[in-house]
Amino acid sequence: MKQSSYLVREAMKLIFHFAAIAWHDKTMQGKAGQESDMLCHAVKVVSDTLDEMSKAERDM
C-alpha cells in the first residue's frame, strides 16, 4: 500500500510540474486565461489529495 501511494504521489508531482511549465509558457505569450483557472483548480486537487494520502499513511 505504501509503495502504491508513493507512486501516485510522485506521478501527481510530475503532472503538476508539467502543468506549471505549460501555464508559464502561456503566460509569457500573453495567452493565459482559462488555463490559469484550471491550473489553480489542479493545484487545489493535487494538494488536497496529497494531504489525504499523508493523513491516511499516518493513521495506518
mmCIF file as gemmi writes it, N, C-alpha and C atoms, coordinates in Angstrom:
data_model
loop_
_atom_site.group_PDB
_atom_site.id
_atom_site.type_symbol
_atom_site.label_atom_id
_atom_site.label_alt_id
_atom_site.label_comp_id
_atom_site.label_asym_id
_atom_site.label_entity_id
_atom_site.label_seq_id
_atom_site.pdbx_PDB_ins_code
_atom_site.Cartn_x
_atom_site.Cartn_y
_atom_site.Cartn_z
_atom_site.occupancy
_atom_site.B_iso_or_equiv
_atom_site.pdbx_formal_charge
_atom_site.auth_seq_id
_atom_site.auth_asym_id
_atom_site.pdbx_PDB_model_num
ATOM 1 N N . MET Axp A 1 ? 0.825 -1.198 0 1 0 ? 1 A 1
ATOM 2 C CA . MET Axp A 1 ? 0 0 0 1 0 ? 1 A 1
ATOM 3 C C . MET Axp A 1 ? 0.867 1.26 0 1 0 ? 1 A 1
ATOM 4 N N . LYS Axp A 2 ? 1.902 1.269 0.833 1 0 ? 2 A 1
ATOM 5 C CA . LYS Axp A 2 ? 2.741 2.465 0.904 1 0 ? 2 A 1
ATOM 6 C C . LYS Axp A 2 ? 3.453 2.723 -0.415 1 0 ? 2 A 1
ATOM 7 N N . GLN Axp A 3 ? 3.889 1.632 -1.084 1 0 ? 3 A 1
ATOM 8 C CA . GLN Axp A 3 ? 4.59 1.821 -2.348 1 0 ? 3 A 1
ATOM 9 C C . GLN Axp A 3 ? 3.656 2.407 -3.403 1 0 ? 3 A 1
ATOM 10 N N . SER Axp A 4 ? 2.42 1.925 -3.463 1 0 ? 4 A 1
ATOM 11 C CA . SER Axp A 4 ? 1.493 2.45 -4.469 1 0 ? 4 A 1
ATOM 12 C C . SER Axp A 4 ? 1.148 3.909 -4.173 1 0 ? 4 A 1
ATOM 13 N N . SER Axp A 5 ? 0.993 4.271 -2.904 1 0 ? 5 A 1
ATOM 14 C CA . SER Axp A 5 ? 0.695 5.67 -2.592 1 0 ? 5 A 1
ATOM 15 C C . SER Axp A 5 ? 1.899 6.555 -2.923 1 0 ? 5 A 1
ATOM 16 N N . TYR Axp A 6 ? 3.097 6.028 -2.74 1 0 ? 6 A 1
ATOM 17 C CA . TYR Axp A 6 ? 4.298 6.774 -3.115 1 0 ? 6 A 1
ATOM 18 C C . TYR Axp A 6 ? 4.319 7.024 -4.625 1 0 ? 6 A 1
ATOM 19 N N . LEU Axp A 7 ? 3.998 5.992 -5.402 1 0 ? 7 A 1
ATOM 20 C CA . LEU Axp A 7 ? 3.99 6.137 -6.857 1 0 ? 7 A 1
ATOM 21 C C . LEU Axp A 7 ? 2.931 7.137 -7.311 1 0 ? 7 A 1
ATOM 22 N N . VAL Axp A 8 ? 1.762 7.089 -6.689 1 0 ? 8 A 1
ATOM 23 C CA . VAL Axp A 8 ? 0.704 8.042 -7.026 1 0 ? 8 A 1
ATOM 24 C C . VAL Axp A 8 ? 1.165 9.457 -6.704 1 0 ? 8 A 1
ATOM 25 N N . ARG Axp A 9 ? 1.774 9.633 -5.557 1 0 ? 9 A 1
ATOM 26 C CA . ARG Axp A 9 ? 2.249 10.956 -5.148 1 0 ? 9 A 1
ATOM 27 C C . ARG Axp A 9 ? 3.303 11.483 -6.13 1 0 ? 9 A 1
ATOM 28 N N . GLU Axp A 10 ? 4.233 10.629 -6.526 1 0 ? 10 A 1
ATOM 29 C CA . GLU Axp A 10 ? 5.271 11.054 -7.468 1 0 ? 10 A 1
ATOM 30 C C . GLU Axp A 10 ? 4.679 11.377 -8.837 1 0 ? 10 A 1
ATOM 31 N N . ALA Axp A 11 ? 3.705 10.595 -9.28 1 0 ? 11 A 1
ATOM 32 C CA . ALA Axp A 11 ? 3.049 10.866 -10.563 1 0 ? 11 A 1
ATOM 33 C C . ALA Axp A 11 ? 2.32 12.205 -10.513 1 0 ? 11 A 1
ATOM 34 N N . MET Axp A 12 ? 1.673 12.488 -9.396 1 0 ? 12 A 1
ATOM 35 C CA . MET Axp A 12 ? 0.956 13.757 -9.258 1 0 ? 12 A 1
ATOM 36 C C . MET Axp A 12 ? 1.931 14.929 -9.268 1 0 ? 12 A 1
ATOM 37 N N . LYS Axp A 13 ? 3.093 14.754 -8.661 1 0 ? 13 A 1
ATOM 38 C CA . LYS Axp A 13 ? 4.1 15.817 -8.68 1 0 ? 13 A 1
ATOM 39 C C . LYS Axp A 13 ? 4.556 16.099 -10.11 1 0 ? 13 A 1
ATOM 40 N N . LEU Axp A 14 ? 4.762 15.026 -10.89 1 0 ? 14 A 1
ATOM 41 C CA . LEU Axp A 14 ? 5.181 15.209 -12.277 1 0 ? 14 A 1
ATOM 42 C C . LEU Axp A 14 ? 4.112 15.919 -13.094 1 0 ? 14 A 1
ATOM 43 N N . ILE Axp A 15 ? 2.857 15.505 -12.928 1 0 ? 15 A 1
ATOM 44 C CA . ILE Axp A 15 ? 1.752 16.14 -13.65 1 0 ? 15 A 1
ATOM 45 C C . ILE Axp A 15 ? 1.687 17.62 -13.301 1 0 ? 15 A 1
ATOM 46 N N . PHE Axp A 16 ? 1.789 17.923 -12.019 1 0 ? 16 A 1
ATOM 47 C CA . PHE Axp A 16 ? 1.742 19.317 -11.581 1 0 ? 16 A 1
ATOM 48 C C . PHE Axp A 16 ? 2.909 20.11 -12.17 1 0 ? 16 A 1
ATOM 49 N N . HIS Axp A 17 ? 4.087 19.513 -12.166 1 0 ? 17 A 1
ATOM 50 C CA . HIS Axp A 17 ? 5.279 20.18 -12.685 1 0 ? 17 A 1
ATOM 51 C C . HIS Axp A 17 ? 5.099 20.553 -14.157 1 0 ? 17 A 1
ATOM 52 N N . PHE Axp A 18 ? 4.635 19.603 -14.964 1 0 ? 18 A 1
ATOM 53 C CA . PHE Axp A 18 ? 4.46 19.879 -16.388 1 0 ? 18 A 1
ATOM 54 C C . PHE Axp A 18 ? 3.313 20.852 -16.64 1 0 ? 18 A 1
ATOM 55 N N . ALA Axp A 19 ? 2.274 20.791 -15.825 1 0 ? 19 A 1
ATOM 56 C CA . ALA Axp A 19 ? 1.171 21.755 -15.957 1 0 ? 19 A 1
ATOM 57 C C . ALA Axp A 19 ? 1.671 23.165 -15.652 1 0 ? 19 A 1
ATOM 58 N N . ALA Axp A 20 ? 2.517 23.288 -14.646 1 0 ? 20 A 1
ATOM 59 C CA . ALA Axp A 20 ? 3.064 24.6 -14.287 1 0 ? 20 A 1
ATOM 60 C C . ALA Axp A 20 ? 3.947 25.147 -15.407 1 0 ? 20 A 1
ATOM 61 N N . ILE Axp A 21 ? 4.726 24.283 -16.036 1 0 ? 21 A 1
ATOM 62 C CA . ILE Axp A 21 ? 5.567 24.718 -17.16 1 0 ? 21 A 1
ATOM 63 C C . ILE Axp A 21 ? 4.694 25.201 -18.315 1 0 ? 21 A 1
ATOM 64 N N . ALA Axp A 22 ? 3.657 24.437 -18.64 1 0 ? 22 A 1
ATOM 65 C CA . ALA Axp A 22 ? 2.76 24.817 -19.737 1 0 ? 22 A 1
ATOM 66 C C . ALA Axp A 22 ? 2.07 26.143 -19.433 1 0 ? 22 A 1
ATOM 67 N N . TRP Axp A 23 ? 1.635 26.318 -18.195 1 0 ? 23 A 1
ATOM 68 C CA . TRP Axp A 23 ? 0.971 27.563 -17.802 1 0 ? 23 A 1
ATOM 69 C C . TRP Axp A 23 ? 1.932 28.74 -17.91 1 0 ? 23 A 1
ATOM 70 N N . HIS Axp A 24 ? 3.18 28.533 -17.472 1 0 ? 24 A 1
ATOM 71 C CA . HIS Axp A 24 ? 4.188 29.591 -17.539 1 0 ? 24 A 1
ATOM 72 C C . HIS Axp A 24 ? 4.436 29.997 -18.995 1 0 ? 24 A 1
ATOM 73 N N . ASP Axp A 25 ? 4.531 29.018 -19.895 1 0 ? 25 A 1
ATOM 74 C CA . ASP Axp A 25 ? 4.733 29.318 -21.314 1 0 ? 25 A 1
ATOM 75 C C . ASP Axp A 25 ? 3.574 30.139 -21.869 1 0 ? 25 A 1
ATOM 76 N N . LYS Axp A 26 ? 2.346 29.765 -21.52 1 0 ? 26 A 1
ATOM 77 C CA . LYS Axp A 26 ? 1.169 30.506 -21.997 1 0 ? 26 A 1
ATOM 78 C C . LYS Axp A 26 ? 1.179 31.932 -21.439 1 0 ? 26 A 1
ATOM 79 N N . THR Axp A 27 ? 1.566 32.078 -20.178 1 0 ? 27 A 1
ATOM 80 C CA . THR Axp A 27 ? 1.599 33.399 -19.554 1 0 ? 27 A 1
ATOM 81 C C . THR Axp A 27 ? 2.618 34.295 -20.251 1 0 ? 27 A 1
ATOM 82 N N . MET Axp A 28 ? 3.767 33.737 -20.577 1 0 ? 28 A 1
ATOM 83 C CA . MET Axp A 28 ? 4.799 34.516 -21.252 1 0 ? 28 A 1
ATOM 84 C C . MET Axp A 28 ? 4.33 34.961 -22.637 1 0 ? 28 A 1
ATOM 85 N N . GLN Axp A 29 ? 3.437 34.188 -23.249 1 0 ? 29 A 1
ATOM 86 C CA . GLN Axp A 29 ? 2.91 34.539 -24.57 1 0 ? 29 A 1
ATOM 87 C C . GLN Axp A 29 ? 1.668 35.419 -24.458 1 0 ? 29 A 1
ATOM 88 N N . GLY Axp A 30 ? 1.216 35.688 -23.243 1 0 ? 30 A 1
ATOM 89 C CA . GLY Axp A 30 ? 0.045 36.526 -23.036 1 0 ? 30 A 1
ATOM 90 C C . GLY Axp A 30 ? -1.264 35.826 -23.348 1 0 ? 30 A 1
ATOM 91 N N . LYS Axp A 31 ? -1.265 34.497 -23.301 1 0 ? 31 A 1
ATOM 92 C CA . LYS Axp A 31 ? -2.459 33.74 -23.674 1 0 ? 31 A 1
ATOM 93 C C . LYS Axp A 31 ? -3.117 33.046 -22.485 1 0 ? 31 A 1
ATOM 94 N N . ALA Axp A 32 ? -2.657 33.333 -21.288 1 0 ? 32 A 1
ATOM 95 C CA . ALA Axp A 32 ? -3.22 32.66 -20.108 1 0 ? 32 A 1
ATOM 96 C C . ALA Axp A 32 ? -4.573 33.278 -19.785 1 0 ? 32 A 1
ATOM 97 N N . GLY Axp A 33 ? -5.533 32.47 -19.604 1 0 ? 33 A 1
ATOM 98 C CA . GLY Axp A 33 ? -6.877 32.929 -19.249 1 0 ? 33 A 1
ATOM 99 C C . GLY Axp A 33 ? -7.553 31.81 -18.499 1 0 ? 33 A 1
ATOM 100 N N . GLN Axp A 34 ? -8.281 31.004 -19.247 1 0 ? 34 A 1
ATOM 101 C CA . GLN Axp A 34 ? -8.953 29.859 -18.649 1 0 ? 34 A 1
ATOM 102 C C . GLN Axp A 34 ? -7.928 28.861 -18.101 1 0 ? 34 A 1
ATOM 103 N N . GLU Axp A 35 ? -6.761 28.797 -18.737 1 0 ? 35 A 1
ATOM 104 C CA . GLU Axp A 35 ? -5.735 27.863 -18.28 1 0 ? 35 A 1
ATOM 105 C C . GLU Axp A 35 ? -5.305 28.158 -16.846 1 0 ? 35 A 1
ATOM 106 N N . SER Axp A 36 ? -5.217 29.442 -16.487 1 0 ? 36 A 1
ATOM 107 C CA . SER Axp A 36 ? -4.785 29.768 -15.128 1 0 ? 36 A 1
ATOM 108 C C . SER Axp A 36 ? -5.829 29.331 -14.108 1 0 ? 36 A 1
ATOM 109 N N . ASP Axp A 37 ? -7.113 29.45 -14.454 1 0 ? 37 A 1
ATOM 110 C CA . ASP Axp A 37 ? -8.16 28.955 -13.56 1 0 ? 37 A 1
ATOM 111 C C . ASP Axp A 37 ? -8.071 27.445 -13.414 1 0 ? 37 A 1
ATOM 112 N N . MET Axp A 38 ? -7.804 26.766 -14.53 1 0 ? 38 A 1
ATOM 113 C CA . MET Axp A 38 ? -7.696 25.31 -14.493 1 0 ? 38 A 1
ATOM 114 C C . MET Axp A 38 ? -6.489 24.89 -13.661 1 0 ? 38 A 1
ATOM 115 N N . LEU Axp A 39 ? -5.382 25.631 -13.792 1 0 ? 39 A 1
ATOM 116 C CA . LEU Axp A 39 ? -4.184 25.297 -13.024 1 0 ? 39 A 1
ATOM 117 C C . LEU Axp A 39 ? -4.429 25.495 -11.534 1 0 ? 39 A 1
ATOM 118 N N . CYS Axp A 40 ? -5.105 26.576 -11.165 1 0 ? 40 A 1
ATOM 119 C CA . CYS Axp A 40 ? -5.426 26.81 -9.753 1 0 ? 40 A 1
ATOM 120 C C . CYS Axp A 40 ? -6.27 25.669 -9.2 1 0 ? 40 A 1
ATOM 121 N N . HIS Axp A 41 ? -7.239 25.214 -9.991 1 0 ? 41 A 1
ATOM 122 C CA . HIS Axp A 41 ? -8.075 24.092 -9.562 1 0 ? 41 A 1
ATOM 123 C C . HIS Axp A 41 ? -7.23 22.821 -9.438 1 0 ? 41 A 1
ATOM 124 N N . ALA Axp A 42 ? -6.334 22.593 -10.4 1 0 ? 42 A 1
ATOM 125 C CA . ALA Axp A 42 ? -5.474 21.408 -10.356 1 0 ? 42 A 1
ATOM 126 C C . ALA Axp A 42 ? -4.568 21.433 -9.129 1 0 ? 42 A 1
ATOM 127 N N . VAL Axp A 43 ? -4.034 22.6 -8.803 1 0 ? 43 A 1
ATOM 128 C CA . VAL Axp A 43 ? -3.183 22.732 -7.616 1 0 ? 43 A 1
ATOM 129 C C . VAL Axp A 43 ? -3.962 22.358 -6.364 1 0 ? 43 A 1
ATOM 130 N N . LYS Axp A 44 ? -5.196 22.826 -6.259 1 0 ? 44 A 1
ATOM 131 C CA . LYS Axp A 44 ? -6.018 22.515 -5.091 1 0 ? 44 A 1
ATOM 132 C C . LYS Axp A 44 ? -6.313 21.022 -5.008 1 0 ? 44 A 1
ATOM 133 N N . VAL Axp A 45 ? -6.657 20.409 -6.137 1 0 ? 45 A 1
ATOM 134 C CA . VAL Axp A 45 ? -6.961 18.974 -6.152 1 0 ? 45 A 1
ATOM 135 C C . VAL Axp A 45 ? -5.733 18.163 -5.754 1 0 ? 45 A 1
ATOM 136 N N . VAL Axp A 46 ? -4.577 18.491 -6.342 1 0 ? 46 A 1
ATOM 137 C CA . VAL Axp A 46 ? -3.346 17.766 -6.017 1 0 ? 46 A 1
ATOM 138 C C . VAL Axp A 46 ? -2.995 17.957 -4.549 1 0 ? 46 A 1
ATOM 139 N N . SER Axp A 47 ? -3.075 19.179 -4.068 1 0 ? 47 A 1
ATOM 140 C CA . SER Axp A 47 ? -2.758 19.468 -2.672 1 0 ? 47 A 1
ATOM 141 C C . SER Axp A 47 ? -3.679 18.711 -1.719 1 0 ? 47 A 1
ATOM 142 N N . ASP Axp A 48 ? -4.981 18.748 -2.002 1 0 ? 48 A 1
ATOM 143 C CA . ASP Axp A 48 ? -5.941 18.039 -1.148 1 0 ? 48 A 1
ATOM 144 C C . ASP Axp A 48 ? -5.691 16.537 -1.162 1 0 ? 48 A 1
ATOM 145 N N . THR Axp A 49 ? -5.398 15.992 -2.347 1 0 ? 49 A 1
ATOM 146 C CA . THR Axp A 49 ? -5.153 14.554 -2.458 1 0 ? 49 A 1
ATOM 147 C C . THR Axp A 49 ? -3.898 14.158 -1.699 1 0 ? 49 A 1
ATOM 148 N N . LEU Axp A 50 ? -2.837 14.943 -1.837 1 0 ? 50 A 1
ATOM 149 C CA . LEU Axp A 50 ? -1.598 14.639 -1.116 1 0 ? 50 A 1
ATOM 150 C C . LEU Axp A 50 ? -1.806 14.735 0.395 1 0 ? 50 A 1
ATOM 151 N N . ASP Axp A 51 ? -2.586 15.714 0.841 1 0 ? 51 A 1
ATOM 152 C CA . ASP Axp A 51 ? -2.89 15.832 2.267 1 0 ? 51 A 1
ATOM 153 C C . ASP Axp A 51 ? -3.649 14.611 2.765 1 0 ? 51 A 1
ATOM 154 N N . GLU Axp A 52 ? -4.639 14.161 1.985 1 0 ? 52 A 1
ATOM 155 C CA . GLU Axp A 52 ? -5.418 12.985 2.376 1 0 ? 52 A 1
ATOM 156 C C . GLU Axp A 52 ? -4.547 11.74 2.42 1 0 ? 52 A 1
ATOM 157 N N . MET Axp A 53 ? -3.64 11.606 1.436 1 0 ? 53 A 1
ATOM 158 C CA . MET Axp A 53 ? -2.755 10.441 1.42 1 0 ? 53 A 1
ATOM 159 C C . MET Axp A 53 ? -1.819 10.461 2.621 1 0 ? 53 A 1
ATOM 160 N N . SER Axp A 54 ? -1.282 11.62 2.956 1 0 ? 54 A 1
ATOM 161 C CA . SER Axp A 54 ? -0.39 11.728 4.109 1 0 ? 54 A 1
ATOM 162 C C . SER Axp A 54 ? -1.131 11.387 5.396 1 0 ? 54 A 1
ATOM 163 N N . LYS Axp A 55 ? -2.349 11.883 5.519 1 0 ? 55 A 1
ATOM 164 C CA . LYS Axp A 55 ? -3.157 11.601 6.707 1 0 ? 55 A 1
ATOM 165 C C . LYS Axp A 55 ? -3.459 10.108 6.802 1 0 ? 55 A 1
ATOM 166 N N . ALA Axp A 56 ? -3.799 9.483 5.675 1 0 ? 56 A 1
ATOM 167 C CA . ALA Axp A 56 ? -4.109 8.049 5.666 1 0 ? 56 A 1
ATOM 168 C C . ALA Axp A 56 ? -2.882 7.233 6.063 1 0 ? 56 A 1
ATOM 169 N N . GLU Axp A 57 ? -1.697 7.645 5.6 1 0 ? 57 A 1
ATOM 170 C CA . GLU Axp A 57 ? -0.476 6.925 5.958 1 0 ? 57 A 1
ATOM 171 C C . GLU Axp A 57 ? -0.163 7.078 7.443 1 0 ? 57 A 1
ATOM 172 N N . ARG Axp A 58 ? -0.421 8.257 8.006 1 0 ? 58 A 1
ATOM 173 C CA . ARG Axp A 58 ? -0.179 8.458 9.442 1 0 ? 58 A 1
ATOM 174 C C . ARG Axp A 58 ? -1.133 7.609 10.275 1 0 ? 58 A 1
ATOM 175 N N . ASP Axp A 59 ? -2.363 7.469 9.793 1 0 ? 59 A 1
ATOM 176 C CA . ASP Axp A 59 ? -3.367 6.709 10.54 1 0 ? 59 A 1
ATOM 177 C C . ASP Axp A 59 ? -3.121 5.209 10.5 1 0 ? 59 A 1
ATOM 178 N N . MET Axp A 60 ? -2.289 4.746 9.556 1 0 ? 60 A 1
ATOM 179 C CA . MET Axp A 60 ? -2.048 3.302 9.421 1 0 ? 60 A 1
ATOM 180 C C . MET Axp A 60 ? -1.177 2.78 10.53 1 0 ? 60 A 1
